[in-house]
Structure formats: C-alpha cells, structure tokens
C-alpha cells in the first residue's frame, strides 16, 4: 500500500515542518509515503470562504485516483492513539492500493 499526504499551503512554521519531516522519515521505514504540498490560493480577497474551499477542493481532486481511500484530517475528526492508528492501517493494508491523507487549508 502506498501512502500519500496532501497538504494545502506550505507551512512557514519551522517547528511544524521539522515534526512533519521527522514523522514522514519514521513512517517511510514501514511503508512507502510521499508528501504533496498544494500552494495556497493567491488573490483570495475577492473570493468568499466557500469559493476558496471549492478551489482548494478542485486542486485536491486533481491529485486523487478513483481507487484511492481518502482520509480527511481535521480538528473535528476522531482522534486515535498510536496503537489504534497502527491497527487501522494494518486493516487497510490489503484491500487498499493507495491511502491518501488530506490536510486542508485554513
């Protein structure tokens, strides 16, 4: 199973970037993983919040394949402990060819 992490907007926080890089290195030991960063939208002052979400969604959808299993990560989602996440990933290993985690923009 291949794993993809899609991030909307490049972070300027060096601590967050270091933590992300460290996590990707650790995960790569167990499964193939890649990170794709979608640039933040430019000239968003003229766009409503809904139009911004729509544009970001279209950028994300261009990167997805119909056979992907997509997991959206946000602050309202279910929080898993490491052991629970490992168990969940093990269950997905056989039936899923590509697992895509998406972290949207603000």
N, C-alpha and C positions, 0 to 999 in steps of 0.2 A: 504494500500500500504506500502510495506517495502522499506526502502531506504538504500543503501549501498554506502559507499565512499571508493574507492580503490586508494591508494597512492603508487607510485613506489618510494622506497627509504625512509628510516626513516630520518626525519629531525633532525639536531643537533642544530638548532636554537631554543632556549628555548622560545623566544617570539612567534614564529610561532606556536610552539607546544601548548603553553598556549591559543592562539587565536583559534586554531583548537579545542582543548578540550572544550573551552567555547562555541563555536558555536554548537558543537555536543550536549552538555548538553541542550542548548536552543532549538534546533530542536527536541530533544527527547521528549520534553513536548508536541509536536504536532503530531509527527509520529515516528514510530519505525525506528531507524537508527543504523547502525553499521559501523565500520571503519576496513578496512583490509589494512595492510601495506605489500607490496611485497618487500622483501630485494633487495637492489641494486645488480647488477651483479658483480661477482668477476672476477678478471683477465681480465679486458676489454682492456688492452693494445694491445692484439693480435687480437682484433675484430675491424672491421670497424664500423662506426657510424650506417650504415644500419643493420649490423649484431646485434648490440646492440638493436636497435629498434625492430628487428624481435624477439629476445629472450625475451624482455620485453613484446611484444605483445602476445607471446605464453603463458607467465605466466598469463597475464590478462585474456586471452580467457579461460583458465582452470577454472577461477572463475565465468564465466558467464553462464547463462542458456539461452536456445533458446527463451524463452518468455520475457526476460529482455528488458527494454528500457534503452539504454546506452547513457549517455551524456558525451562527452569528454570535459574537461575543459582545455583551453589553452589560451595563451596571444593573439591569433588572433581571438578568438570567439566573439560572440555577448555579450555585457555587459548589464545586466538587473539591474534595480533598485529593491529594496526590494519588492515594491508593484507589479511590473511586474513579479518577480520571484514567489511570492505568488499566483498570478493569474494563472500563468503557471502550478504550482504544483497542484492547485485545479482542473484544467482541466484534468490533468493526473491521478488524484486520483482514478477514477472509472475504466477506461479501462486497467490500468497498475497494475500488481501484485507486481512487483519489479522494482524500479527505481535505476539505478546504475550510479554514477558519478565517472569518472576516471580522475586522475591527473597523467600523465606520468612522467617519469624521465627526466633528462636534455638531 
